Amino acid sequence: MSDPDGRDLVSYVKRSLEEEEEFHFLRFEFLQRLNIAQLEVKLARMKSRIQKEQTIHSSESELLQKTLQDYATAIRDYRFLKGQKNLKKTEVRDRKLLLERFFQSEEDFNDPFSSHYAYFQDAEARIDPLRDAFMKQLPSRLTWSHEERRQRKREYMDGKPPKEVSTLIDHCVRFFVAITGGLFLVVPMLVMTIRPSPEKSLITVSTFVLLFALILAFAVKVSNIETLISTATYAAVLVVFVGTSTGNNS
């Protein structure tokens, strides 16, 4: 359906401002790649002609500069759009249906609104898996900070997870990590102390070191070096305890 006076376009944007926190847009993956490929072919033809004639005219030099600039800009734009946050499948379906309702035309061919959908994501610190799990599982009234609740009121009302870690969640995760760290030292020591034996101590140390490494790998955001140092330190503490307890028993 045509929209000569732009009423549908204005209504669509007005609705977006009133009902949506994030503005969703199409990345036009096909057109972006088509543009880059077209410029690549054009530059390749110019390169071939220049190398064949071993000269370049002033008019051709200006065209070369402009084409190279357009090519670099197209690549930067494509990389920028591709780096934005992708919509979930359900959100893509809703956005596509909304665009079709406002702008679908009889002249359209092959579903022009079928594309990659994305939105701009705010610059934010990477959230580790443990805090992310707390933010998704706990009720919204506990996971959302007062400031973010005020700024993103509609998403809070829709039950969506927050983008920032609230003070309460941060304190809960720190407490959970502290308790878990203590248990990882106390529990294996208790196991090895009750009816001690070398075989039991070796099995206990191996099991808890493996569990400790798995938690570091999947639940906490740390670098490879930090993971290695933490695991080695934890293993060393248990080994020292095994050596001390074995010596006392002897």
C-alpha positions in Angstrom: 0.0 0.0 0.0 1.5 3.3 -1.1 1.9 6.2 1.4 2.3 9.4 -0.7 1.8 11.8 2.2 3.9 9.8 4.7 1.1 9.3 7.2 2.0 5.6 7.8 5.7 6.5 8.2 4.9 9.1 10.8 2.5 6.8 12.6 5.1 4.0 12.6 7.8 6.3 14.2 5.3 7.8 16.6 4.3 4.4 17.8 7.9 3.4 18.2 8.6 6.4 20.4 5.5 5.7 22.6 5.7 1.9 23.0 9.3 0.8 22.5 12.4 1.4 24.5 14.7 0.1 21.7 14.4 1.0 18.0 14.7 -2.1 15.9 16.0 -1.8 12.3 16.9 -4.0 9.4 20.6 -4.7 8.6 19.8 -5.3 4.9 22.5 -8.0 4.8 21.9 -8.7 1.1 22.2 -5.0 0.0 25.2 -4.4 2.2 27.1 -7.3 0.7 25.9 -6.4 -2.8 27.2 -2.9 -2.4 30.6 -4.1 -1.2 30.9 -6.6 -4.0 29.9 -4.0 -6.6 32.6 -1.7 -5.4 35.1 -4.5 -5.3 34.4 -5.4 -8.9 34.6 -1.7 -9.9 38.0 -1.3 -8.2 39.3 -4.5 -9.8 38.4 -3.2 -13.2 40.2 0.0 -12.5 43.2 -1.8 -11.3 43.3 -4.0 -14.4 43.0 -1.0 -16.7 45.7 1.0 -14.9 48.2 -2.0 -14.8 47.5 -2.6 -18.5 48.1 1.0 -19.7 50.7 1.7 -17.1 49.3 5.2 -16.6 46.4 7.0 -14.9 44.6 10.1 -16.0 43.6 12.9 -13.6 39.9 12.3 -14.0 40.5 8.6 -13.3 42.6 9.4 -10.3 39.7 11.4 -8.7 37.3 8.5 -9.5 39.8 6.1 -7.9 40.0 8.1 -4.7 36.2 8.4 -4.4 35.7 4.7 -5.1 38.2 3.7 -2.5 36.6 6.0 0.0 33.2 4.5 -0.8 34.6 1.0 -0.5 36.2 1.7 2.9 33.0 3.4 4.2 30.9 0.5 3.0 33.0 -2.0 4.9 33.0 0.1 8.1 29.2 0.6 7.9 28.7 -3.2 7.3 31.0 -4.0 10.2 29.2 -1.5 12.5 25.7 -2.8 11.7 26.8 -6.4 12.0 28.2 -5.7 15.4 24.8 -4.6 16.8 22.6 -6.8 19.0 20.5 -9.2 17.1 16.8 -9.6 17.9 15.3 -12.8 19.2 13.2 -14.9 16.8 9.9 -13.8 18.4 10.9 -10.2 18.3 11.9 -10.5 14.6 8.5 -12.0 13.8 6.6 -9.2 15.6 8.8 -6.5 14.0 8.4 -8.0 10.5 4.6 -8.2 10.9 4.5 -4.6 12.1 6.5 -3.3 9.1 4.3 -5.3 6.7 1.2 -3.9 8.3 2.3 -0.3 7.8 4.3 -0.5 4.5 3.5 -3.7 2.6 2.8 -2.9 -1.1 1.4 -4.9 -3.9 4.5 -4.1 -5.9 6.8 -5.7 -3.4 8.5 -8.8 -4.5 9.9 -11.8 -2.5 9.2 -10.5 1.0 11.5 -7.4 1.2 11.1 -7.1 5.0 12.7 -10.5 5.6 16.2 -9.6 6.8 18.4 -9.6 9.8 16.9 -7.3 12.5 19.0 -5.6 15.2 19.1 -2.8 17.7 21.8 -0.6 19.2 23.2 -1.9 22.4 24.4 0.5 25.1 28.1 0.4 26.0 28.1 -1.8 29.1 30.4 -3.9 31.1 30.4 -7.6 30.3 28.3 -9.5 32.9 29.7 -12.8 34.1 27.5 -15.9 33.8 26.8 -16.1 37.5 25.5 -12.5 37.8 23.6 -13.0 34.5 21.9 -16.2 36.0 20.9 -14.3 39.2 19.5 -11.4 37.0 17.3 -13.8 35.0 16.1 -16.0 37.8 15.3 -13.6 40.6 12.1 -11.4 40.5 12.4 -8.1 38.6 11.8 -6.0 41.7 15.1 -7.4 43.0 17.2 -7.4 39.9 16.4 -3.9 38.6 18.1 -0.9 40.2 16.0 2.2 40.9 17.8 4.2 38.3 17.5 1.7 35.5 13.8 1.1 36.4 13.2 4.8 36.0 15.0 5.0 32.6 13.6 1.8 31.1 10.1 1.7 32.7 8.4 0.0 29.8 10.9 -2.9 29.6 10.6 -3.3 33.4 6.9 -3.5 33.2 7.2 -6.1 30.3 9.3 -8.3 32.6 12.5 -8.1 30.6 15.8 -8.7 32.3 17.9 -5.6 33.2 21.1 -4.6 31.4 23.0 -3.4 34.5 23.9 -5.3 37.6 22.0 -3.8 40.6 23.8 -3.4 44.0 21.6 -6.1 45.6 22.5 -8.6 42.9 26.2 -7.8 43.1 26.2 -8.2 46.9 24.2 -11.5 46.6 26.7 -12.9 44.1 29.7 -11.8 46.2 28.1 -13.5 49.3 27.4 -16.7 47.3 31.0 -16.8 45.9 32.4 -16.3 49.4 30.2 -19.1 50.9 31.1 -21.4 48.0 34.8 -20.7 48.4 34.6 -21.6 52.1 32.7 -24.8 51.4 35.3 -25.8 48.8 37.9 -25.7 51.5 35.9 -27.0 54.5 34.0 -29.9 52.8 37.0 -31.8 51.4 38.9 -31.3 54.6 36.0 -32.9 56.6 35.8 -35.7 54.1 39.5 -36.5 54.3 39.6 -36.1 58.1 36.8 -38.7 58.8 38.4 -42.2 58.6 41.4 -41.0 56.6 43.3 -43.0 54.1 45.7 -42.2 51.2 43.3 -43.4 48.6 40.3 -41.5 50.0 42.4 -38.3 50.2 43.6 -38.6 46.6 40.1 -39.2 45.3 38.7 -36.3 47.3 41.4 -33.9 46.2 41.0 -34.9 42.5 37.2 -34.6 42.6 37.1 -31.2 44.3 39.9 -29.7 42.1 37.9 -30.8 39.0 34.7 -29.2 40.4 36.6 -26.1 41.2 38.0 -25.8 37.7 34.6 -26.4 36.1 33.0 -23.6 38.2 35.8 -21.2 37.2 35.4 -22.2 33.6 31.6 -21.9 33.3 30.4 -19.6 36.1 33.0 -16.9 36.5 34.5 -14.6 33.9 38.3 -14.9 34.4 41.2 -15.1 32.0 43.1 -18.3 31.2 46.0 -17.3 33.4 43.7 -16.5 36.4 41.9 -19.8 35.9 45.3 -21.7 35.9 46.6 -19.8 39.0 43.4 -20.2 41.0 43.1 -23.9 40.3 46.8 -24.5 41.0 46.5 -22.5 44.3 43.4 -24.4 45.4 45.0 -27.8 44.5 48.2 -26.8 46.5 46.1 -25.9 49.6 44.4 -29.4 49.5 47.7 -31.1 48.8 49.4 -29.4 51.8 46.5 -30.4 54.0 46.8 -34.0 52.8 50.5 -34.0 53.5 50.0 -32.5 57.0 47.2 -34.9 57.9 49.2 -37.9 56.6 52.3 -36.8 58.6 50.2 -36.4 61.8 48.6 -39.8 61.3 52.0 -41.5 60.8 
